[in-house]
Amino acid sequence: MEKVRKNIYHLTLLMTFISVAFVLVSSGKQREFFYIAIYLSIIGLIIEYKKLTSRPFSIAIPILLIGILNLGWYFMYEYQNEGINVFSDYIGSSKKLILGSLLVLYIDRFKSYIPTEKFKVYFLIATGTGLLMATVYGFWQSSQGVIRVEMATNRATISAYVYSALSLAFIYGLYLQKKRGAYILAAAIILISYVIILMTGTRAAMGIFIILAFVLTLYHFKKIHIKSCITLLVITAAIITIGYKPYIAPKLKQTTIEIADFNKGNDNTSLGARFSMWIVGVENGLSHPLGQSIESRKQWSAGYTEKHPHLKTAMQYMDIHLHNEFIEKYSLQGILGVILLLFFYGGLLSSAIKNSNSLLFITTLSLFIYGFTDVLLISSEAVIFYITLFALSTHLSQREKTIIT
């Protein structure tokens, strides 16, 4: 029976690794392997139920609570209008988050079934394969004249966020090898990854990725290495030199123009629309602190933008989302939504810091920061990817590893 238990766990890990690798090249395959991993984890949890304990704290809990929140909100505010709409982003995300929390719990609680050193090798292969396929795909799309590289997600922004997190995961895997060659390769990966991110034309990722790479390096090594700092400065200089004229300069100019236009009353731009959405979204939350339906938000916003016509472009996104995780939650799920979202991020970050888990820390930090310009927790590809990465990160807690040995 012990062999069966180990085999189920190993197979679950394999499916999870494959799901991670397919994230930017085939959304369908990513989803299929994710659910196979979940079904296997459920079987594993049933077999191992006697070994389950409530301690130590599992990051599955905040993931589960966000899923329950989305599901509870849907049945409270949307069900009476739509019934069970399987195409709803909130139904889809709640299902993935709730089931995904079981995957996280299983991989976390029974990680003794695979040696840490062997896991590190598998993790490096999975993230490296995924990053290689995504990078080749991105360069191929660019060569075909695609203006903003979007890979398999068909959304340049989501691709940029996921790609940057995947790149950081692979870079961390290289750091774990503790070899000079791995560190050199990590520096090259930062440079290549940033080129791909520039090709997506996503301003948030363009501005944050290098900072996240620096934070990961500093957080993992726990001290500043002069050589590492010089290397990062050289990489940054190389990136600016290569990408400034074709990618960075146009975005800076566009940003300046869009901010000026918004101040003049024109919000019909990418940034202007976001500013309008955020203002209208906050006003929605203030008027509906206990939450409301999407249709209610739309109707209330129509009246508000009629009185404030300079924010009218926000109406184009009321049926989609408000491009900010906190404001989206506040506008639909009220104060409770914001509290549970804070618990979600806080629970993950505190667990990362407590257990010296660099991967969990940087993955959560990237999700948190990108959440200020988009809503990743209702994106199918992003939700699946981050859940699988959270699950795998439980194997890489430095403090727990020290206690075991």
N, C-alpha and C positions, 0 to 999 in steps of 0.2 A: 504493500500500500504506500510505503514511503517513496518508492520509485515512481509510482503514479502521480503522487503529489508534486514531486520535483519536475516531472515531465510536463504536467499541466502548467506549472509556473514558468518553466523555460519556454514553452510554446506561447504563453501569454506575452512574455517579454519579446519573443521573436515577432509576433504580430504587431506589437507596439512599435518596435524598431522599424518595421516595414512601413507602417502608417506614417511615421515621422519622415522617412525617406521620400515618400510619394507626395508630400504636402504641396509642393509647387509644380509638380509635373502631371499629376492626375488626381483631381479632387475625388473622383469616384472610387479609385483604388484606396486612397487615403481613408475615406469613410468606411469602405468594406472591411479593411484590416483593423480599423478602430473598433468596429462592432464585434468582429470575431474575437478580438482581445477582451472585450467586455464580457461576452458570453462565456469565454474560458475563465475569466476572473470570477464570475458568478458561481460557476461550477466549483472553482477552487475554494471560494469562501464557504460554500455549503459543506464541502468536505472538511474544511479546517475550522468550522465554526466554534469548536470547543477551545481552540487556541486564541480566539479573538478576545482582546481586552480593550478597555476604554483609555488606557494609558500606555505609552505617552501620547500626547496630542498629535492627531493626524491632520495633515493639510487637506484631507478629504472632506473635513467638516465644513470649512468656509465655502468650498466648491459646491457641496451639497446644498447649503443654505441659499446660495444665489440661484441654484436651479429650482428649489422649492419656492423662492420668492417670485421668480418669473412665472411659474406654473400657477401659484396662488393668485397673483395679479391677473393672469389671463382669465381664470374662471370667475373672478370677482367682477371684472370690468368688460371683458371681451366676449365671453361665452354667450351672453344673452343676445349679442348682436350677430356673431359669426358662427356659433356652435363650435365644434372642434375643427378648426381649420389647420390641416396638416401642413399647409404651406406657410403658416405664420412663423416669422423669425423667432418669436418668443416661445412658441410651442417647441420648435426645433431645438433652440438653445437649451431650454429647460430639460428636455429629454437627454441631450448630450451631457449636460452638467450633472444631472442626477445619476445617470448610468456611469458617467466618467468618474464620479467620486468613488464608485465601487472598484473601478480599475485602480485608482490611486491607492485606495485602502489596501487592496490585495497585494499590489507590488510593494507597498511600503511595509506592511506587517510581516511578509514572508521573504524578505530579501536575503535571508541567510541561506536560501536554496541555491545561491550562486555566489562564488567568491568575488570580492570587490574588484580585484585586479583583472579578472576575466571580464567582468561587466564593463570596465573602463575600455577594454579593447573593442567589445561589441558596440558600445556607445560611440566610440570614435569612428568605427566603420559605418554605422547607420547615419550619423549626422554628416559625415564626410561624403558619403554616397549621395545623400539628399542634396547637399550643398553643390556638389559637382554637377548633378543633373539639372538643378535649378539654374546654375550659372551658365551652363551650355545652352539651356533653353532661352535664357535671357539674352545672351549674345546672338543667338540665332534669330530671335524676334527682332532685335535691333537691326540685324543685317537685312531683314526683310522689309525694312522701312517703317516698322511700328514706332510711332512717336513716343509713346510711354509704355515701356515694357511691363507686362502684367502676368506673364506666365500662365499657369493653368487656372488661376482664380478669376481671370477676366476683370480684375479690378486692381489698378496699379497701386493704389494706396495700401490695400490689404497685403498685396504681394510684397511691397517694400517692408512693411512691419514684420511679417512672418519671416521674410528672407533675412532681415537683420538679426532677428532672434535666433534663427537657425545657424547663421554665421557665428554668432557669439557662443552658441552651444558647442560648435565644432572647435572654435578657438579655445574654449575651456577644456575640451577633450585633449587638445594638443598640449596645453599647459600641464595636464595631469601626467603626461609622459615623462616630464622632467628631463628632457633631452635638448641639447643645443639646436639640433636640426629641427625639432618640433617648434621651438621658439621662433626660428627663422621662418618656417612655413607659416606660423601664426601671423607674423608681420605681413607676409605676402598676401595672406587671406584677407586681412583687414583692407589692404589696398584694392584687391580685386573686388571684394564685396562692396566697397564704397562706389566703385565704378558702376556696378549693377544698380545700386540704389540711386545713383545719379540718373541712370537711364529710366528709372520709374517716374522721375519728376516729382517725387513726393517730398515736400519741403520739411515736414516733421522728421522723417527718417534721415534726410540729408543733413539736418542740423544736429541730430541727437546721436547717430550711430558711433561716431568717433569718440564722443564723450562716454558712451556706454562701454566701448572697448577699453577706454582708459580706466573707468571705474572698475570693470571686471578685473583688469590686470592688477590694479592697486589693492582691491578687496581680496583677491586670491593670494597674492604674494605678501600682503600685510606690511609691506614697506616699499619705499621708493628706490628703485634701482636707476642709477644715472644712465646706464646704457639703455635701459628700457625707455626712459623718458626721451633720450636722444633719438632712439628708433622711432617712437611715436611721432616726434616732431618732424623727422625726415619723411615719414609716411604722410603726415598731414600736409607738409609742403609739396610733396609729390602729387597728392590728390588735388590740391588747389591749383597747381600748375597745369595738370592734365585736364581737369574738369571745369576750371573757372569760366573760360570763354564760351564753350558749348552748352554748359548746364547751369553753373552756379550764378553767373552774371545775369542771364535772362530771368532767373527766379528771383534774384534780389531786386531787379528792376520791376518785375511784375508785382512783387510784394509792396514796394514803395508806392506804385501807382494805385494798387487796390486799396491800400490804407488811406491814401489821399482822396480817392473816389468816395470811400465810405464816409469820411469826414465832411464831404460835400453833399451827402444825402443819396449817393448812388450805391446800393448794396448788391447790384446785379453782377457780382464778380465772385470768384472762388472764396477769397477771404471775407469779402463783404457779406456774402450769404452766411458764412459761419458766424460772424459777429451778430448778425440779425437772429440767427437760430438760437444762439446762446442767450441773448437778451430776452427773446420771447419765451424761451424754455424756462428761464429762471422765474419770469413773471407767471408762467403757468404753475410752477411749483408753489409759489407764494399764494396763489389763488386756490390751489387744490392740494393742500399739505397731506391729505390722506390718499391721494392718488386719483386717477381718472382713466377713461378709455382713450384710445387713439382718436376716435371720432370726436370725443368731447374736447380733446386738446386742439384738434383742427378747428372746431367751431369757435372755441374761445379765442384762439389765435387769430381767426378771421376778423373777429370784432376788435381785437387789440391792434392789429396792423392797419385796420381801417382808420383808427385814431392816430396811429403812428406810421404813416405811409412809407417813411424812409426805411422801414424794416420789412417791407412787403415780400421780398424774395424768400424769406423764411417759410412762407406758405408752400413753396414748391417741395419742401422736405418734410412736411408734417406727417405724411403717410409713410415715410421711410424712417429716418432717425435724425437726431440733432447734432451729430458729429462731435459729441462729447459724452463720455460714459456717465459722469456724475449728473450733468444737466439732463440727459435722457432719462436717467433713473428718477431724478427729482420731478421732472415734468409729468411722468406717468405713474410712478410708484410712491411719490411723496417722500416724506421724511424717513419712513421705514426703509425705503429703497436706498437712500443715501447712507443710512446707518449700517445696513447689511453690506453695502459695497465697501465702506470703510473697514468693516470687520474682515471682509474678504481679503483686501490688500494687507491690512494690519496683521491678520493671522498668518498669511504667507510670509511676509517680510520678517515678522518676529521669529517664526520658526527657522527661517534661513539664517538669521543672525545668531540665534541660540545654538544652532547646530553647525555653524560655520559652513553653510552650504552655499558656495559661490554661484552654482548654476541656478538654484532656486531664487537666490537674491537677484541676479541680473535678469532672469526671465520675468520675474514679478515686476521688477523695476521698469523693464521695457513695456510691459503690458499697461502698467500704471501711467507712464508718461505718454505713450501713444493714445491712451484713453482720453487725453485732453483735446485731441483733434479728430477722433473717430470713435465708433462704438464697436469694439472688437468682440465683446461678449455675446453678440447675437449673430456674428458671422460664422457660418458653418466651418469653413476651413480654419479660421483662427481659433475657434473654441476647441476643435478637435486637436489642433497642433499644440496649443498651450496646455491642455489637459494631459496629453501624452508626455510632454516635456516635464510637467510638474510630477507626474508619476515616476518618470525615470530619474528625476533629480533626487528622489528619496534615497537612492543608492549611494549618493555622493556627499552625504553629511559627514564632514571631517571629524566632528566631536564624537558622534555616535560610533564611528569607525575606531576611534582611539579607545573608547570604553570597551568595545568588543575584544580588541587585541590585548 
